[in-house]
Amino acid sequence: MVGIQRTIIRDCDAMGRLLELNLYIDVLSNTHPDFTTEMQTTFTLNVNDNFTYKLPPIKDSDENDVPEVYIRTMEAQEDQYPPFLAFDNKTRSLVFRPREKNEQGKIFYFTTIVKEKNSDTIFYPYYCTVKIEG
């Protein structure tokens, strides 16, 4: 429904006169912000690796809000979130530091969310996996 929408509200006053109110609403398109280049979503590491992945720059093509990024568990995979993952919000980097031997041979899952700061509905999830060799 992008474009100008018109709504008419009609009623009668106490003297039987017709009252009419015209509302014009300009509906703008709104898409989620996104990375300017493709994000890496698969990582293969070894125990005791220190790996930092800087996320690509973000752009909101509509330029109507501030884009932001956050990390969360992947739905239906909450118990496989990588405990060795940290997110540095200042540099917008994923920091991986696997240390435990029992993590070898396992695959972990998380979601990187790109969203508009002032919206809970305008976002895009990137589903990510981390495989620990061994």
N, C-alpha and C positions, 0 to 999 in steps of 0.2 A: 504494500500500500504506500510505496514511496511516491511523494508528490503532495499537492495541496488537496486536502480532504475537507469537505463542507458538511457541517452538521447544522440542522435547523431544529430549534426548540420552539414549540408553539403552545400557547396557553391562552385562556380567557381571563380577563380581570372581573371584578365584582359587578361591573356594569355590562358585561357581555361583549366587551371589545376584544378582538383578536390581537394578541401580543406575539411577536415573532422575534427570535434572536438567532442571528446567523453567526456561527463560529467557523473560522477557517484555520485549519491546522496544517502546518507544513511538516510533513514526515520526511526526514532525511535518511539516506542509507547509512548503515553502520556495520562495518566489518571488524573482525578481531584484528589486533595488531599481530605482526609476524616478524620473524627474523628476516634480515635482508639477504642472507644466504642460507643454504641448507644446514640444519643442525645435525651433528653426529649423534645417533641414538643407540649405537651398539659399541660397547667397550669390552676389550679382552685384556685382562691384567693377570699378574702373578702376585702371590703373597709377598709382602714387603715392598711392592711397587709404590712409588709416590707419583701420582699422575694428576695434573691439573688441566682441565679443559675449559677454555674461555668461550663462553657462548657468543654467537654472532650478534652484531648490533640489531636492535629492534626498531621497527617503524610502524606507526599507526597511519595507514594511508589516508584515513578520513581526517586525521589531525584534530580530532575532537576530544581526546583524552590523553592521559599520560600512560604509556605502556609499562607493564611490570612483569616480572618473572618470579615464580616460586616453584618449589619442589615438593612433591607429596607422594604418598604410597599409590601404587597402581591398584585399582579396584580388582577384587578377587585374588590379589597377590599380596595382601597386606603383610603376611607373615614372611615374605621373601624380600622385604625392603633392605637395601644394603646398609648395614650398620656402620660401615667404614666411609660412607659418603657424607660430605659436608658441602654446603653452598655458601660461597662468599658473595654476599649481596653487593658489597662495595665494588668488586671487580667483575661481578656477574660470572663467576667461575664455579664449575663443579670440581671438587677436590676429592680424589679417591686415595685412601690409605689402607688397603687390606693388610691385616697383621696376623689373623688367626689361621692356623693350619687347618682347622675344621671347615674353613670356607673354600678350600680347594675343591675343584670339580663342581661347584655349585653355580647356579645362575640366579641373579638377583634382578628385581624389577622396580622401577620408579617412574614417575610421570613428571615431566617438565611442563608447567603451565605458563602460557603467554596470555596476558589478559589486560583489559582496560582497568585502570586503578579504581575508577568510580562505578564499576559495573560487576555484578555477580553472574551475569549471563553472557557477556561478550568475552569469550576466551577460546583458546585452542590448546588441546593437550598433545604433547609429544610423548609417545610410549617408548621407554628406554630399557635396555637390558645391559647387565654387567656380568660377564663370565669370568670366573676365577680359574685359571689353568691349574692343572695338577691332578 
